[in-house]
């Protein structure tokens, strides 16, 4: 169940944030081909966006830049393309975080898709400038799939942050 605005969450553990980012990197590096690869959401961008919105003191533009460099090396792509895209994504998330948090999860997803589309467009733009061909239109479907995962991601990531109920509240 989504957590209502009346519940005050505990701060996320730095270890939990790091673990989720490592899992996202692993999910991005799964050996997929063809249409599945084009439709796979950028899990690192999605998790990075989540933590920039919910824990801006732990994850910011610098962390996004480093994650981007890790993805560039791991993906063997043009060095800096993910770093630039993730840094712009983190900056936009930090700038718009209060606006995003005002809405319920379904409406947050509508704003998340726009941020992820910008991130995907930056990656595609850098690839085209680097000499690659423009990606097919299905490449731009992955931000929509990632935004559809936003409510589930929010519920799962907020579960460890919920305050424990005392026996008297039960």
C-alpha positions in Angstrom: 0.0 0.0 0.0 1.2 3.5 -0.7 2.2 5.5 2.3 0.1 8.6 3.0 1.4 12.1 3.5 0.5 11.9 7.2 3.2 9.2 7.9 6.7 10.6 8.6 9.3 8.2 7.2 12.6 7.5 8.7 15.6 8.6 6.6 16.9 6.0 4.2 20.1 4.2 5.2 23.0 5.0 3.0 23.7 1.3 2.7 20.1 0.7 1.4 20.5 3.4 -1.2 23.8 2.0 -2.3 22.3 -1.5 -2.5 19.4 -0.3 -4.7 21.8 1.5 -7.0 24.0 -1.6 -7.4 21.0 -3.7 -8.1 19.9 -1.2 -10.7 23.3 -1.3 -12.4 23.1 -5.1 -12.5 19.6 -4.9 -14.0 20.9 -2.5 -16.7 23.7 -4.9 -17.6 21.5 -8.0 -18.1 22.4 -9.5 -21.5 19.3 -8.6 -23.6 19.0 -8.3 -27.3 16.7 -6.9 -29.9 13.3 -5.5 -28.9 13.7 -6.5 -25.3 16.9 -4.4 -25.1 15.1 -1.4 -26.6 12.1 -1.7 -24.3 14.2 -2.3 -21.1 13.9 0.7 -18.8 17.0 2.5 -17.6 16.9 1.2 -14.1 19.8 3.3 -13.0 18.1 6.5 -14.2 14.8 5.4 -12.5 16.4 4.6 -9.1 18.6 7.6 -9.3 15.6 9.8 -9.9 13.8 8.2 -7.0 16.6 8.9 -4.6 17.2 12.4 -5.8 13.5 13.2 -5.2 13.3 11.4 -1.8 16.8 11.6 -0.3 18.5 14.7 -1.9 21.1 14.9 0.9 22.4 11.4 0.0 22.2 11.5 -3.8 22.8 14.5 -6.0 24.4 15.6 -9.2 27.9 14.4 -8.3 26.7 10.9 -7.5 24.6 10.9 -10.7 27.8 11.9 -12.7 29.7 9.1 -11.1 26.9 6.6 -11.8 26.9 7.7 -15.3 30.6 7.2 -15.7 30.2 3.7 -14.3 27.4 2.9 -16.8 29.5 4.3 -19.7 32.4 2.0 -18.8 30.2 -1.0 -18.0 28.1 -0.5 -21.2 31.2 0.3 -23.4 29.5 3.4 -24.8 30.8 6.9 -25.5 32.5 8.0 -22.4 30.3 10.7 -20.7 27.0 10.2 -22.4 25.3 8.6 -19.4 27.2 10.9 -17.1 25.8 13.9 -18.8 22.2 12.5 -19.0 22.2 11.4 -15.4 23.6 14.7 -14.2 20.9 16.6 -16.0 18.3 14.2 -14.7 19.5 14.6 -11.1 19.6 18.4 -11.4 16.0 18.5 -12.8 14.9 16.0 -10.0 16.4 18.2 -7.3 14.9 21.3 -8.8 11.4 19.7 -9.2 11.4 17.5 -6.1 8.9 19.4 -4.1 6.5 19.7 -7.0 6.8 15.9 -7.7 6.2 15.0 -4.0 2.9 17.0 -3.9 1.1 14.6 -6.1 -0.1 11.0 -5.6 2.0 8.2 -7.1 0.0 8.0 -10.3 0.5 11.7 -11.1 4.1 11.5 -10.0 4.6 8.9 -12.7 3.4 11.4 -15.3 6.1 13.8 -14.3 8.7 11.1 -14.0 8.1 10.0 -17.6 9.0 13.5 -18.8 12.2 13.6 -16.9 13.2 10.1 -18.1 12.4 11.1 -21.7 14.8 14.0 -21.4 17.4 11.6 -20.1 16.9 9.2 -22.9 16.9 12.0 -25.5 20.3 13.2 -24.2 21.8 9.7 -24.4 20.4 9.4 -28.0 21.7 12.8 -29.0 25.2 12.1 -27.7 25.2 8.8 -29.6 24.1 10.5 -32.8 26.8 13.1 -32.4 29.3 10.3 -31.8 28.4 8.8 -35.2 25.8 6.2 -34.4 22.5 6.1 -36.2 19.4 7.5 -34.6 17.7 4.8 -32.4 14.3 3.4 -33.5 11.1 4.9 -32.0 10.8 2.0 -29.6 13.9 3.3 -27.8 11.7 6.1 -26.5 9.1 3.7 -25.1 11.4 2.6 -22.2 10.8 5.8 -20.2 7.1 5.1 -20.3 7.7 1.6 -19.0 10.0 2.9 -16.3 7.4 5.5 -15.2 4.8 2.7 -15.0 7.2 1.1 -12.5 7.4 4.3 -10.4 4.5 3.5 -8.0 5.8 -0.1 -7.3 9.3 1.2 -6.8 8.1 3.9 -4.4 6.2 1.3 -2.3 9.1 -1.1 -2.2 11.7 1.5 -1.4 9.6 3.2 1.3 8.9 -0.1 3.2 12.2 -0.1 5.2 11.6 3.6 6.1 8.2 3.1 7.7 8.2 3.7 11.5 7.7 0.6 13.6 4.3 0.4 15.3 4.4 0.0 19.0 2.3 -2.6 20.7 -0.1 0.1 22.1 -0.9 1.2 18.5 -2.0 -2.3 17.4 
